[in-house]
Amino acid sequence: MRVANDERAACETIGVLNEKPAFYGEPAAGIIRPMPTDLSPWRLSVAPMLDWTDKHCRFFHRQLTQKTRLYTEMVTTGGLLHGSERRHLRLDDCEHPVALQLGGSEPQELARCAQIGARWGYDEINLNCGCPSERVQRGAFGACLMAEPTLVADCVKAMVDAVDVPVTVKHRIGIDREESYAFVRDFVGAVAQAGCRVFIVHARNAWLKGLSPKENREIPPLRYELVYQLKRDFPQLSIVLNGGVTSDEQIAAHLQQVDGVMLGREAYHHPWPMTGWDARFLGGAPNPRTRAEVEAAMVAYMQREAIEDGTPWSAIARHMLGLHHGERGARLWRQIWSDHRRKPLPAAEVAAQAAAVLAEGQAQALASI
Ligand SMILES: Cc1cc2nc3c(=O)[nH]c(=O)nc-3n(C[C@H](O)[C@H](O)[C@H](O)COP(=O)(O)O)c2cc1C
């Protein structure tokens, strides 16, 4: 079958004509299907992760992908209203599209925080209804809010009324042993009524007693079918699947069922595949940069941050330790960037030392061929 001229033009514009559009499944021989032009803004995102997806991490991720949506760590309403806005919300122009995740359960406080977030330029305000930590439960927010859909709806309504940017919710498929599909369906239904149009669904239950947050990301089984069913039952909503996704092939498969996919740990630990996402999934151009060029950009950022904010380079370097994952010399390179004895050195000097061990590792690999 021939590709219509306008389709070919669209394909060429976004550079996918010669790529296998895996996200559409295996095309029959000769059929080339263009990437849709109305891609969801939530098609691919990096998850909010406390202590991980801070401003520096997001800057690093932005060197790898221009179009993937990024999320902040969870910021609590108490922390924001009684602490420093700048410390919690400072962001770099390059971070967009970027969402602020809030933790809280008091509608007016959430509305005020949403307004503050919108004022700082965030493109979305997300409410955390998925965190199972006991500390968060004591504050009566996070995953335990799933038991109170009316309260979540009140929170969402207050935020929707307060800001023009989208208000979204990130949640689980259930809490404790409540495993019925009806539970999550009714939760989404109630919250959608209040004006939420985007639901990010971590496809496992949160067990509120007896498991640590880490265990709660690993032990309750993943049940993707429930997330797919949400999309079928609420076709007018954007449903984003999260949990356990570790490869482009898995992303492609999920995108056949839902509007978007969010990756957390995999993106953090093995960030380089993100350089392929803009072209493969997001209608953008391939990332032309090498790992060395990304590292050089990070060193320039470290120098700027040191001057502007007194940030030590180690607070930034810790997020990029997976940059050379899989390459010869990567382990030594990582050791250099995480060696606390080097903290007094300027970032550029540490970078030179890291580059030297990497080059040595790669030369040894070549010599052994
Ligand atoms: C270190 C860490 C911190 C996290 N902090 C948050 C958080 O602040 N807010 C939130 O909604 N989820 C948080 N999560 C959960 C992730 O957003 C995501 O839902 C979870 O890791 C499952 O996705 P994954 O399997 O792709 O990692 C955190 C996860 C990790 C590993």
PDBQT file of the ligand as one rigid body, heavy atoms in Angstrom, charges set to zero:
ROOT
HETATM    1  C1  LIG A 401      12.685   6.928  45.583  1.00  0.00    +0.000 C 
HETATM    2  C2  LIG A 401      11.215   7.005  45.205  1.00  0.00    +0.000 A 
HETATM    3  C3  LIG A 401      10.466   8.071  45.650  1.00  0.00    +0.000 A 
HETATM    4  C4  LIG A 401       9.119   8.177  45.290  1.00  0.00    +0.000 A 
HETATM    5  N1  LIG A 401       8.417   9.293  45.653  1.00  0.00    +0.000 NA
HETATM    6  C5  LIG A 401       7.154   9.484  45.171  1.00  0.00    +0.000 A 
HETATM    7  C6  LIG A 401       6.470  10.714  45.358  1.00  0.00    +0.000 A 
HETATM    8  O1  LIG A 401       6.992  11.675  45.932  1.00  0.00    +0.000 OA
HETATM    9  N2  LIG A 401       5.209  10.817  44.866  1.00  0.00    +0.000 N 
HETATM   10  C7  LIG A 401       4.591   9.785  44.192  1.00  0.00    +0.000 A 
HETATM   11  O2  LIG A 401       3.456   9.931  43.740  1.00  0.00    +0.000 OA
HETATM   12  N3  LIG A 401       5.238   8.619  43.985  1.00  0.00    +0.000 NA
HETATM   13  C8  LIG A 401       6.495   8.458  44.428  1.00  0.00    +0.000 A 
HETATM   14  N4  LIG A 401       7.177   7.309  44.124  1.00  0.00    +0.000 N 
HETATM   15  C9  LIG A 401       6.513   6.271  43.318  1.00  0.00    +0.000 C 
HETATM   16  C10 LIG A 401       6.784   6.504  41.844  1.00  0.00    +0.000 C 
HETATM   17  O3  LIG A 401       6.269   7.734  41.413  1.00  0.00    +0.000 OA
HETATM   18  C11 LIG A 401       6.168   5.372  40.991  1.00  0.00    +0.000 C 
HETATM   19  O4  LIG A 401       4.775   5.401  41.174  1.00  0.00    +0.000 OA
HETATM   20  C12 LIG A 401       6.699   4.006  41.405  1.00  0.00    +0.000 C 
HETATM   21  O5  LIG A 401       8.102   4.007  41.554  1.00  0.00    +0.000 OA
HETATM   22  C13 LIG A 401       6.297   2.949  40.367  1.00  0.00    +0.000 C 
HETATM   23  O6  LIG A 401       6.835   3.261  39.108  1.00  0.00    +0.000 OA
HETATM   24  P1  LIG A 401       8.155   2.515  38.545  1.00  0.00    +0.000 P 
HETATM   25  O7  LIG A 401       7.921   1.034  38.682  1.00  0.00    +0.000 OA
HETATM   26  O8  LIG A 401       8.257   2.950  37.114  1.00  0.00    +0.000 OA
HETATM   27  O9  LIG A 401       9.303   2.965  39.404  1.00  0.00    +0.000 OA
HETATM   28  C14 LIG A 401       8.512   7.175  44.483  1.00  0.00    +0.000 A 
HETATM   29  C15 LIG A 401       9.297   6.110  44.042  1.00  0.00    +0.000 A 
HETATM   30  C16 LIG A 401      10.635   6.009  44.386  1.00  0.00    +0.000 A 
HETATM   31  C17 LIG A 401      11.468   4.869  43.862  1.00  0.00    +0.000 C 
ENDROOT
TORSDOF 0
